Amino acid sequence: MICHSIKIAFRNLKKYRIQTLLSVIGLAVGFVCFVLSVIWVRYEMSYNTFHRDADRMFLLRHIDNSEKITSWMPAPLLRELKEAFPEIEEICMATPSRKEGLNILTVDSAFLSMFSVTLLAGSLDFLNPSGNQVAITRKLADQLFPEGDPLGQSLDEVYRRGSVVGAILSDWSTHTNFPADIVRVESAPAGWAYQSSNIVIK
């Protein structure tokens, strides 16, 4: 019975060659689109997964006056959110930017409790917003100072005049919303009108 059905199927395929060809092509295109969609969704869902508790980390966004969705927030919102929502365990300012081809991540003092990063050398003095110390990743340290000790070295030529390396941090993946070669801590602006911060909550 099975052999008979297979024979009839092949006869129909031969009889309707163009329809068969179009069906096979359509099926192949459908499979390719499905596989590419799965790969894309998996890629998008894997952002920041190298951080601990990544599934509970959220970047806040809102609709601005021009009806565009943006992640730029006024810094005083950090304090207001923490007071209004006790279920927020951690809240941190983390604003990425680029300068001279380097990824600069501007954070506040809650940085280490939010992100999975290891202090490899130096001290936590770079977390003092009134100081001139910044932290750099191991990769950037090896690139800028291949021979000597990076700690205490000036970053005038690649970053900001007067800034010095105060700590070396572990590298992290570039598959993130918060790429970092240099991490600097900055006091949050006090005004509500100055929307210049990205806010991450856990």
N, C-alpha and C positions, 0 to 999 in steps of 0.2 A: 504494500500500500504506500509506503514511504517512497520507494523507488518510482512508483507511478506518479506521485505528486511532484517529485523532483523533475521528472521528464516533462510533465506539463508546464512546470514553472520555467524550465529552460526554453521550451517551445514558445511560450508567451514572451520571454525576454528577446528571443530572436525575431519574433513577429513584430514587436513594437520597440525597435532598436532606439529610435530617437527619444521616445518617452522614458525608456530604461536609462539611457545616458543622462538625460536631464535629472532623473530621480537620484541616480548615483552621485552626480555632481552636487545636487542640492543637499543630499545627506552628508557628503564630505565637507561642504562648506559649513553646514550646521554644526558638525562635530568640532571643526576648527574654531568656530566662533565660541562654542561652549568652553573649550579648553582654554582659549585666550581669556575669556571672561573669568573663569575660575582662577587663573594665574594672576590676573589684575586684582581681583577681590582679595586674594590671599596676600598679595603685595601690600595693598592698602591697609589691611587688617594687622599687618606686622610692624607698623610704625611704632617706635619707642618700646617694643616688647623686651628690650634688654634691660629696662629699668624694673626694679622690684615694684610689685603692685601696679604694673602698667595697665591692667584691666580696670583699675579704679582711679586712674589719672584722667583728668578732663581739662581741656583748654577752653576757657570761656570765650564765647563769641556773642555779638549782639548786632542788631540792625541799626545802622547810624542814620543821621538825618537825610542822607541821600538814598535811603532804602537799600544800601549795600550791607552785606554781612561782613563784619570785621572783627578781628581779635584785639584791636587796640582799646584799652580800657584806662580810665583814670585810676591812678595808684591808690587814692584813699579808699577805693572799693575793697581792697584787701581786708582792711580793718572792719569795715561794715559787714562784709560777708561772714567773717569769722565770728562776729558777735551775734549776727542774726540767725546763723545756721550752725548749731552746736554739732551736727553730724559731720561737719567738715573737720577731718583730722589734721590735715596740713594744707597750707595755702602759700604760694610762692610766686613772686614776680620772676619771669624768665623771658627776656626780650632778645631775640636773635637779630643780628645785623652783620654786615660785611664791610671790611675795610682792607684795602691793599691785598685782596684775595684771601683774607683770613676771616674765619667765622668768629664773631665776637658775641658772647652770651652775657648779657647784663642781668644780674640776679640780685636777690636780697639775701639776708642772713639765713633764711630757711632753706637755702639751696641744697645743703648736704642732707637734710632730712627728707627732701622730696625726691631727689635724683640718686640713682645708683652710681656713685663715683667714689673712687678710692684715692686717698691722699698718699702719694708715693714718696714725696720728699717735701721738705719745707715745713711750714706751720700754717695754722688757721688764721694768721694775722691778715691774710688777704680778704677775710670776711669783714674787716673793719672798713666801712664806707668812707671814712675820713682819711684813710691812708692812701698811699700811692702804689701799693702792691697789687699784683694780679696773679692769677694762676694760669698756667699753660699746660697743655697735654704733653704726654711723653713724646708723642710723634713730633710735635712742633719743637720741643726742647732738643731732640736729636737733630732736627733740621737746622735750627738756628745756632746751636752751640754743640757741634759734633765733638769737639775736643775737650772743652772745659765744663765746669760745674755751672748750670744755668742759674742757680739761686743767687739772687742779688744783682743779676745782670740787667742792664738797661734795655728797654724795648723802644727807645726813641725812634729808631729808624723804621720799625715795622708797625708800630701801634700809636702810642701817645707819648708826647714829651714828658719826662719825669716819672714814667711808670717803670717799675722794676719787677722782676720775677720773684714772687714770694712763696710759690708752691708749685709742685708738679703733680698733676692729676692723671689718673688712668685714662687711656683713650676710650672713646665710645663710638658706637656705630654711626655712620653718616646717614643711616636710614631712620631719620628722626625729624621732628619739627623743631628741635632745639640743637642744631649742630654747634660744636664748640671747639675752637682752637685756643682761644683766650677767654677766661672767665673773669669778669670783674664784678664787684659788688658796688652798688650805688644806692644812695638814699632815695626813696621814692618821692617824687614831686608831691607837694602838699595840696595843690589845687585840683578841683574837680574838672575844670575846663581843659586841663592838659592831659589828653588821652594818648599816652605814650608807652603803656605797659601791656605785656601779655601776662595773663594771670592763669596759673595752673592750680587746680585743687585736687585733693585726694579725699 
